[in-house]
């Protein structure tokens, strides 16, 4: 029954694994977008720094008012681009954070389902082990009764021996004095296995 429970969960686990895989791909996509936005921001900031360095070098030699206005206008455009790129980076970082949370939830769901399936499998295995132990005990009991019957000098029937041993009396108590001792029976059973 527990094994059928685990097999019934297989499609659910499969769907959860697909959702987790999609979440991983989405997470990877947003990680790439964040790296790209960081790279663009770094390029803009580096270019702005180089442009400002040109101002320092050219400014020390003297510049015209027209050059100064062109420089200031371009620097303003760079500042705007840097600000926009920072906003873009923040937006991608926010998406990355959401994608990470989504993946963590999907991963936790898959792990929880896998543990549940494993528990069902373990329960089914334990039930089957108990059944096998019961079969082994039943087989050993029958073997013991057969050994007792074949070793009985008075040729008592198996039902006589079963009623003697299985009637709630300790194994050492036998109604038929002709039957072998319990120790002898245990030896017979041990040698017959």
trRosetta pair geometry for C-beta under 8 A, 3 or more apart (Angstrom, degrees):
i j d omega theta_ij theta_ji phi_ij phi_ji
1 4 5.8 -53 -151 34 32 107
1 5 6.6 37 147 -22 63 102
1 124 7.3 -168 60 -101 50 92
1 127 7.7 5 36 57 89 174
2 5 5.3 -47 -151 31 38 117
2 6 6.6 38 150 -19 66 99
2 120 4.5 -175 178 -169 88 72
2 121 7.1 -172 132 -71 106 16
2 123 4.0 -158 -128 91 165 107
2 124 3.7 -150 77 -58 104 83
2 127 6.6 148 12 5 122 133
3 6 5.7 -50 -151 34 36 109
3 7 6.5 31 151 -15 66 105
3 120 7.0 152 -84 146 26 96
3 121 6.7 65 -105 -113 70 57
3 124 3.9 99 -47 -132 84 162
4 7 5.5 -52 -144 40 37 110
4 8 6.2 43 153 -24 67 103
5 8 5.8 -53 -148 34 30 112
5 9 6.6 28 153 -18 62 106
5 120 4.6 -135 90 -145 110 139
6 9 5.7 -57 -152 36 34 111
6 10 7.2 61 146 -49 61 85
6 117 4.7 97 -143 -154 94 76
6 120 3.9 176 -60 97 95 129
6 121 5.2 56 -76 -57 166 78
6 124 7.1 -90 1 -11 125 137
7 10 5.5 -17 -161 -15 43 120
8 11 7.9 -48 176 22 41 95
9 12 5.1 -62 -162 44 61 116
9 13 5.7 63 141 -25 86 102
9 113 6.5 -179 171 -168 121 99
9 116 6.7 -151 -150 106 166 112
9 117 5.3 -151 89 -87 137 97
9 120 7.2 147 11 16 137 157
10 13 5.7 -55 -145 37 30 111
10 14 6.2 34 155 -23 64 106
10 117 7.6 93 -76 -120 59 136
11 14 5.4 -52 -145 35 34 116
11 15 6.4 34 156 -18 66 103
12 15 5.9 -53 -149 36 30 109
12 16 6.3 29 152 -17 64 108
12 113 6.3 -152 116 -141 102 139
13 16 5.6 -57 -147 39 31 111
13 17 6.2 33 153 -22 66 106
13 110 7.1 89 -155 -142 72 71
13 113 4.8 177 -99 136 83 131
13 114 6.7 102 -136 -74 123 64
13 117 6.2 -2 -65 -43 145 144
14 17 5.7 -53 -147 35 29 111
14 18 6.5 30 153 -18 63 103
15 18 5.7 -52 -150 35 33 112
15 19 6.4 33 152 -18 65 105
16 19 5.6 -53 -148 37 33 112
16 20 6.3 35 152 -20 65 105
16 106 7.0 169 -173 -166 75 77
16 109 5.1 -138 -152 122 123 109
16 110 4.7 169 134 -87 112 73
16 113 5.5 133 43 11 162 154
17 20 5.6 -51 -145 36 33 112
17 21 6.3 36 152 -22 64 103
17 110 5.6 97 -83 -124 61 125
18 21 5.6 -51 -147 34 32 113
18 22 6.4 33 152 -18 64 104
19 22 5.7 -52 -149 37 32 112
19 23 6.4 35 150 -21 64 105
19 106 5.1 -147 121 -138 95 121
19 109 7.6 -14 83 77 129 139
20 23 5.5 -52 -148 36 34 114
20 24 6.5 38 150 -23 65 101
20 103 7.1 84 -154 -151 67 67
20 106 4.0 170 -96 141 68 111
20 107 5.5 108 -139 -78 120 53
20 109 7.3 -160 -66 64 108 98
20 110 4.8 -26 -40 -33 151 140
21 24 5.6 -49 -151 31 33 113
21 25 6.6 33 150 -17 64 103
22 25 5.7 -52 -150 36 34 111
22 26 6.3 35 151 -19 66 106
22 106 7.9 -140 61 -140 80 167
23 26 5.6 -52 -146 38 33 113
23 27 6.2 38 151 -23 64 104
23 99 7.1 161 -168 -171 73 74
23 102 5.1 -153 -137 122 114 95
23 103 3.9 162 144 -97 113 67
23 105 8.0 -150 -131 60 161 78
23 106 4.3 167 3 24 156 153
23 107 7.6 -125 87 -35 140 79
24 27 5.5 -52 -148 35 31 114
24 28 6.4 33 152 -19 64 104
24 103 5.9 101 -75 -131 51 123
25 28 5.6 -52 -149 36 32 113
25 29 6.4 38 150 -24 64 102
26 29 5.5 -49 -149 31 33 115
26 30 6.5 24 156 -11 65 105
26 99 4.9 -151 126 -141 98 116
26 102 7.0 -25 87 86 138 136
26 103 7.3 -166 67 -62 98 102
27 30 6.1 -60 -150 41 29 103
27 31 6.3 34 151 -23 65 106
27 96 7.4 78 -150 -151 63 68
27 99 4.5 167 -93 141 60 113
27 100 5.9 94 -126 -82 113 55
27 102 7.7 -162 -64 69 95 96
27 103 4.7 -4 -50 -43 136 147
28 31 5.5 -51 -146 33 32 114
28 32 6.5 34 154 -19 63 104
29 32 5.8 -59 -159 35 30 112
29 33 6.5 29 147 -19 66 105
29 99 7.7 -148 60 -131 87 162
30 33 5.2 -46 -143 35 41 115
30 34 6.3 45 155 -21 67 99
30 92 6.5 170 -162 -174 81 79
30 95 4.9 -150 -130 117 129 99
30 96 4.1 177 139 -90 119 69
30 99 4.6 164 19 12 147 154
31 34 5.8 -51 -150 34 32 111
31 35 6.5 32 151 -17 64 105
31 96 6.1 102 -74 -129 51 119
32 35 5.7 -54 -148 37 32 111
32 36 6.2 33 153 -19 65 107
33 36 5.6 -54 -146 37 31 113
33 37 6.2 30 155 -17 65 106
33 92 4.4 -149 126 -146 106 125
33 95 7.0 -10 80 78 144 133
33 96 7.3 -160 66 -61 101 101
34 37 5.8 -55 -145 39 30 109
34 38 6.2 33 154 -20 65 106
34 89 7.0 77 -145 -153 66 73
34 92 4.8 176 -83 129 63 115
34 93 5.7 89 -117 -82 116 63
34 96 5.1 0 -45 -48 133 148
35 38 5.7 -54 -147 37 30 112
35 39 6.3 33 153 -22 64 106
36 39 5.6 -54 -149 34 30 113
36 40 6.5 28 154 -16 64 104
36 92 7.9 -141 61 -143 89 169
37 40 5.8 -52 -146 37 32 110
37 41 6.3 33 154 -18 64 106
37 85 6.7 165 -168 -174 80 80
37 88 5.2 -157 -135 119 120 98
37 89 4.1 165 140 -94 124 70
37 92 4.8 173 -7 26 151 150
37 93 8.0 -116 76 -36 145 80
38 41 5.7 -55 -147 38 30 111
38 42 6.2 33 153 -21 64 106
38 89 6.2 95 -71 -125 58 122
39 42 5.6 -54 -149 36 30 113
39 43 6.4 32 152 -21 64 104
40 43 5.6 -51 -148 34 33 113
40 44 6.4 32 154 -17 66 105
40 85 5.5 -144 115 -143 105 128
40 88 7.7 -21 78 86 136 138
41 44 5.8 -54 -148 37 32 110
41 45 6.2 28 156 -15 66 108
41 82 7.0 86 -146 -147 76 68
41 85 4.5 168 -90 136 79 123
41 86 6.3 95 -122 -75 129 59
41 89 5.6 -10 -39 -49 143 138
42 45 5.9 -57 -144 40 29 108
42 46 6.1 30 156 -20 65 109
43 46 5.8 -58 -147 37 27 111
43 47 6.2 27 155 -18 64 108
44 47 5.7 -55 -146 38 29 110
44 48 6.2 31 154 -20 65 106
44 78 6.8 163 -173 -163 92 82
44 81 5.5 -151 -140 119 136 108
44 82 4.9 178 132 -89 128 76
44 85 5.5 161 15 12 154 160
45 48 5.6 -50 -145 35 32 113
45 49 6.4 35 153 -20 63 104
45 82 6.1 93 -75 -124 72 120
46 49 5.7 -53 -151 35 31 113
46 50 6.5 30 151 -17 64 105
47 50 5.7 -54 -148 37 33 111
47 51 6.2 34 152 -21 66 107
47 78 6.9 -145 105 -135 102 124
48 51 5.6 -55 -146 37 30 113
48 52 6.3 31 154 -19 65 105
48 75 7.4 94 -144 -141 89 74
48 78 4.7 148 -98 158 98 134
48 79 7.4 101 -126 -70 138 57
48 82 6.2 -9 -39 -57 150 136
49 52 5.8 -54 -147 36 30 110
49 53 6.4 34 151 -22 63 104
50 53 5.5 -52 -150 33 33 115
50 54 6.7 40 149 -23 64 98
51 54 5.6 -45 -155 27 35 115
51 55 6.9 41 145 -21 61 99
51 71 8.0 163 169 -154 101 87
51 74 7.1 -132 -167 119 144 116
51 75 6.6 178 125 -94 129 82
51 78 6.5 -166 48 -56 157 167
52 55 5.4 -46 -156 28 40 117
52 56 6.8 41 147 -20 66 99
52 75 7.4 85 -80 -120 80 120
53 56 5.6 -49 -152 32 38 113
53 57 6.4 32 152 -14 67 106
54 57 5.8 -59 -147 42 32 108
54 58 5.8 17 161 -6 70 112
55 58 6.2 -61 -135 48 24 99
55 59 5.3 28 164 -26 64 118
55 71 5.9 118 -99 -173 106 142
55 75 7.8 16 -56 -70 144 135
56 59 5.9 -52 -132 37 20 113
56 60 6.6 25 161 -25 56 104
57 60 6.3 -56 -158 25 25 109
57 61 7.5 9 150 -6 57 107
58 61 5.9 -65 -159 40 41 106
58 63 5.6 60 140 -72 102 117
58 67 7.6 -114 146 150 138 140
59 62 7.7 54 -170 -73 34 14
59 63 5.9 -48 -103 -7 53 120
63 67 4.5 -113 -180 82 108 130
63 68 5.4 128 110 -56 122 87
63 71 7.6 6 162 -13 160 141
64 67 4.7 98 56 5 82 101
64 68 6.9 -144 96 -5 44 88
65 68 5.4 -54 -146 38 34 114
65 69 6.3 34 154 -19 67 103
66 69 5.9 -53 -148 35 31 109
66 70 6.4 31 153 -17 64 106
67 70 5.7 -56 -149 39 32 111
67 71 6.1 35 151 -22 66 106
68 71 5.6 -50 -145 35 30 114
68 72 6.3 29 155 -19 64 106
69 72 5.7 -52 -144 37 31 110
69 73 6.3 33 155 -20 64 106
70 73 5.8 -55 -146 36 29 111
70 74 6.3 24 157 -14 64 108
71 74 6.1 -62 -150 40 27 106
71 75 6.1 28 154 -20 66 110
72 75 5.7 -54 -143 37 30 113
72 76 6.4 35 154 -22 63 103
73 76 5.7 -52 -152 32 30 113
73 77 6.7 30 150 -18 62 103
74 77 5.5 -51 -152 35 37 113
74 78 6.4 40 149 -20 66 102
75 78 5.5 -50 -150 35 35 115
75 79 6.4 39 150 -21 65 102
76 79 5.6 -50 -148 34 33 113
76 80 6.5 36 151 -20 64 103
77 80 5.6 -52 -150 35 33 113
77 81 6.4 33 151 -19 65 105
78 81 5.6 -54 -147 37 32 111
78 82 6.2 34 154 -20 66 104
79 82 5.7 -52 -146 35 31 112
79 83 6.4 32 153 -18 63 106
80 83 5.8 -56 -150 37 30 111
80 84 6.3 28 153 -17 65 107
81 84 5.7 -54 -146 38 31 110
81 85 6.2 30 155 -19 65 107
82 85 5.7 -56 -146 38 29 110
82 86 6.5 34 152 -23 63 102
83 86 5.7 -51 -150 31 32 112
83 87 6.6 31 151 -17 64 103
84 87 5.6 -53 -152 36 35 112
84 88 6.3 37 148 -20 66 104
85 88 5.3 -48 -146 36 36 115
85 89 6.3 42 152 -22 65 101
86 89 5.6 -50 -149 35 32 113
86 90 6.4 34 151 -19 64 103
87 90 5.6 -51 -148 35 33 112
87 91 6.4 35 151 -21 64 105
88 91 5.6 -53 -149 35 32 113
88 92 6.4 27 154 -14 66 105
89 92 5.8 -56 -146 40 31 107
89 93 6.1 33 153 -22 66 107
90 93 5.5 -53 -144 37 30 114
90 94 6.3 36 153 -23 63 103
91 94 5.7 -52 -151 32 30 113
91 95 6.6 29 150 -15 63 104
92 95 5.5 -52 -149 38 36 113
92 96 6.3 41 150 -23 66 103
93 96 5.4 -50 -148 34 33 116
93 97 6.5 37 151 -22 64 101
94 97 5.7 -50 -150 32 32 112
94 98 6.6 29 152 -15 63 104
95 98 5.7 -55 -149 39 33 110
95 99 6.1 34 152 -20 67 107
96 99 5.6 -55 -145 38 31 112
96 100 6.3 35 153 -23 65 104
97 100 5.7 -52 -149 33 30 113
97 101 6.6 30 152 -17 63 104
98 101 5.7 -53 -149 36 33 111
98 102 6.2 35 151 -20 65 107
99 102 5.5 -53 -146 37 32 114
99 103 6.3 33 154 -19 65 105
100 103 5.7 -53 -147 37 30 110
100 104 6.3 32 153 -21 64 105
101 104 5.7 -53 -147 35 30 112
101 105 6.5 30 154 -18 64 104
102 105 5.9 -55 -151 36 30 109
102 106 6.4 27 152 -16 65 108
103 106 5.6 -56 -146 40 33 110
103 107 6.0 35 155 -22 68 107
104 107 5.6 -53 -143 37 29 113
104 108 6.3 31 156 -20 63 105
105 108 5.8 -53 -147 36 29 111
105 109 6.4 33 152 -21 63 105
106 109 5.7 -53 -151 34 32 114
106 110 6.5 31 153 -17 65 104
107 110 5.8 -54 -149 36 32 109
107 111 6.3 29 154 -16 66 108
108 111 5.8 -56 -145 40 30 110
108 112 6.2 33 155 -21 65 108
109 112 5.7 -56 -148 36 28 112
109 113 6.4 25 156 -15 64 107
110 113 5.8 -57 -148 39 30 108
110 114 6.2 31 154 -21 66 107
111 114 5.6 -53 -145 36 31 113
111 115 6.4 32 155 -19 65 104
112 115 5.8 -55 -149 36 30 110
112 116 6.4 30 152 -19 64 106
113 116 5.5 -53 -147 36 34 113
113 117 6.3 34 154 -18 67 104
114 117 5.7 -52 -147 37 31 110
114 118 6.3 32 153 -19 64 106
115 118 5.6 -54 -146 38 32 112
115 119 6.3 36 152 -23 64 103
116 119 5.6 -51 -149 33 32 113
116 120 6.6 32 152 -17 64 103
117 120 5.7 -54 -151 36 33 112
117 121 6.4 34 150 -19 66 105
118 121 5.5 -52 -147 37 34 113
118 122 6.2 36 153 -20 66 105
119 122 5.6 -53 -146 38 31 111
119 123 6.3 33 153 -20 65 105
120 123 5.6 -52 -146 35 31 112
120 124 6.4 32 154 -19 64 105
121 124 5.7 -54 -149 36 31 111
121 125 6.3 32 151 -20 65 107
122 125 5.6 -54 -147 37 31 113
122 126 6.3 33 153 -21 65 105
123 126 5.7 -53 -147 35 31 111
123 127 6.4 32 154 -19 65 104
124 127 5.8 -53 -148 36 31 111
124 128 6.3 30 153 -17 64 107
125 128 5.7 -56 -147 40 30 110
125 129 6.2 35 152 -23 65 105
126 129 5.5 -50 -145 34 32 114
126 130 6.5 33 153 -20 63 102
127 130 5.8 -53 -151 34 32 111
127 131 6.5 33 150 -19 64 104
128 131 5.5 -51 -149 35 34 114
128 132 6.3 35 152 -20 66 105
129 132 5.6 -54 -148 37 32 112
129 133 6.3 34 152 -20 65 104
130 133 5.6 -51 -147 36 32 112
130 134 6.3 34 152 -20 64 104
131 134 5.6 -55 -150 36 31 112
131 135 6.3 32 151 -19 66 104
132 135 5.6 -50 -147 36 33 112
132 136 6.3 35 152 -21 64 105
133 136 5.6 -53 -147 36 32 113
133 137 6.3 32 154 -19 66 104
134 137 5.8 -52 -147 36 31 110
134 138 6.3 31 153 -18 64 106
135 138 5.7 -56 -146 38 30 111
135 139 6.1 30 154 -19 65 109
136 139 5.6 -55 -146 39 29 112
136 140 6.1 29 154 -19 65 107
137 140 5.6 -53 -144 38 30 110
137 141 6.2 33 154 -22 65 104
138 141 5.7 -52 -147 34 30 112
138 142 6.5 29 154 -16 63 105
139 142 5.8 -54 -149 37 30 110
139 143 6.2 32 151 -20 64 108
140 143 5.5 -53 -145 38 32 114
140 144 6.2 36 153 -23 65 104
140 189 6.8 62 -169 -167 89 127
140 193 7.9 -2 -116 -82 93 126
141 144 5.6 -52 -148 33 31 112
141 145 6.4 29 153 -17 64 104
142 145 5.7 -54 -148 37 32 110
142 146 6.2 32 153 -19 65 106
143 146 5.7 -55 -148 38 30 111
143 147 6.2 31 152 -20 65 106
143 189 6.2 106 113 -132 105 89
143 192 6.1 179 173 107 117 136
143 193 7.5 79 143 -72 160 86
144 147 5.6 -54 -147 37 31 111
144 148 6.1 32 152 -21 65 106
144 165 7.9 -144 122 142 122 174
144 185 6.2 59 -164 170 97 109
144 188 7.7 114 -135 89 62 105
144 189 4.9 -10 -96 -87 85 127
145 148 5.5 -51 -144 36 31 113
145 149 6.2 33 154 -20 64 106
145 158 5.3 68 158 -156 114 99
145 161 5.5 150 -145 102 82 126
145 162 5.8 16 -125 -72 136 85
145 165 7.5 -142 -92 39 88 141
146 149 5.6 -54 -147 37 30 112
146 150 6.2 22 157 -14 65 107
146 158 7.1 -9 -86 -109 51 121
147 150 5.9 -58 -144 41 29 104
147 151 6.0 15 159 -10 66 114
147 185 6.6 128 103 -151 116 74
147 188 4.2 151 169 135 134 126
147 189 5.8 -156 28 -72 161 66
147 192 5.7 -129 -84 -24 129 154
148 151 6.0 -66 -142 45 25 102
148 152 6.2 42 154 -46 63 102
148 161 4.7 141 112 -153 132 151
148 165 7.6 -141 -59 -31 174 139
148 179 6.4 12 -171 -156 99 114
148 180 6.9 -139 -132 41 70 100
148 185 5.5 7 -86 -122 95 116
148 188 7.5 150 -66 77 52 152
149 152 5.7 -42 -147 8 29 119
149 156 6.9 -116 -124 80 70 74
149 157 7.3 -10 -128 179 116 24
149 158 4.9 -32 -75 -85 143 75
149 161 5.8 -120 -67 -1 79 148
151 179 7.7 78 98 -156 93 65
151 180 5.1 -21 128 -14 129 131
151 184 7.4 -173 152 136 153 114
151 185 7.5 -170 57 -99 148 69
151 188 5.9 -90 -40 -100 150 157
152 155 6.0 156 102 -75 101 19
152 156 4.9 -86 162 27 158 89
152 161 7.0 -128 -58 -68 141 122
152 176 7.1 21 -147 114 120 145
152 178 6.2 76 -168 113 79 101
152 179 5.3 -27 -113 -106 94 73
152 180 7.4 -115 -85 -7 54 82
153 178 5.0 -119 60 178 93 110
154 176 6.2 -136 50 -177 144 126
154 178 3.8 98 -20 81 115 161
154 179 7.6 -64 28 -55 109 63
156 160 3.9 -102 172 76 114 145
156 161 6.0 128 104 -45 121 85
156 176 5.4 -88 -58 -75 151 172
156 178 7.3 152 -27 73 110 115
156 179 6.8 -38 19 -73 138 104
157 160 4.9 109 57 -4 72 98
157 161 7.6 -144 99 2 45 84
158 161 5.7 -57 -155 40 40 108
158 162 6.0 41 148 -23 72 107
159 162 5.4 -49 -139 37 35 114
159 163 6.2 34 159 -19 66 104
160 163 6.1 -58 -149 37 26 106
160 164 6.4 26 151 -21 61 109
160 175 7.7 -117 -180 67 90 118
160 176 6.4 51 152 -34 123 137
161 164 5.5 -56 -148 35 33 113
161 165 6.1 11 163 -3 70 109
161 176 7.8 -62 -85 27 67 132
161 179 6.9 141 -108 -117 96 142
162 165 6.5 -64 -138 47 26 93
162 166 5.2 -16 179 20 67 124
163 166 6.7 -59 -106 57 18 87
163 167 5.3 37 -179 -51 58 119
163 175 7.9 -20 103 13 96 138
164 167 6.7 -42 -130 8 8 114
164 169 7.1 -60 175 56 51 133
164 173 7.5 -153 179 109 84 72
164 174 5.3 35 175 -137 136 63
164 175 5.0 -131 -110 13 106 95
164 176 6.6 -76 -81 9 153 91
164 179 7.3 154 106 -1 167 166
165 169 7.3 -112 -140 69 22 94
165 171 5.8 23 -143 -122 95 71
165 174 7.8 -5 -67 -98 74 79
169 173 4.3 -95 163 71 123 129
170 173 5.3 93 62 -2 77 101
171 182 4.6 104 130 -125 99 135
171 185 7.6 -131 172 67 115 141
172 181 7.7 3 -139 -168 73 80
172 182 4.8 -81 -94 -3 58 142
174 177 7.1 140 101 -87 107 32
174 179 4.8 -131 -174 61 151 128
174 182 7.8 -173 -39 -50 111 84
176 179 4.7 86 87 -19 102 105
180 184 3.8 -108 168 94 117 134
180 185 5.6 150 93 -55 110 75
180 188 7.1 98 84 -24 158 134
181 184 4.6 98 55 6 76 103
181 185 7.1 -136 99 -6 41 85
182 185 5.3 -50 -146 35 36 115
182 186 6.3 39 153 -22 67 100
183 186 5.7 -49 -149 33 33 111
183 187 6.5 34 150 -18 63 103
184 187 5.6 -53 -151 36 34 113
184 188 6.4 38 149 -23 65 102
185 188 5.4 -51 -150 33 34 114
185 189 6.3 31 153 -17 67 103
186 189 5.7 -53 -148 38 32 109
186 190 6.1 33 153 -20 66 107
187 190 5.6 -54 -143 38 31 111
187 191 6.2 23 159 -13 66 108
188 191 6.1 -61 -147 41 26 103
188 192 6.1 21 156 -20 64 112
189 192 5.8 -59 -143 37 29 109
189 193 6.7 28 158 -25 63 106
190 193 6.3 -59 -155 26 29 109
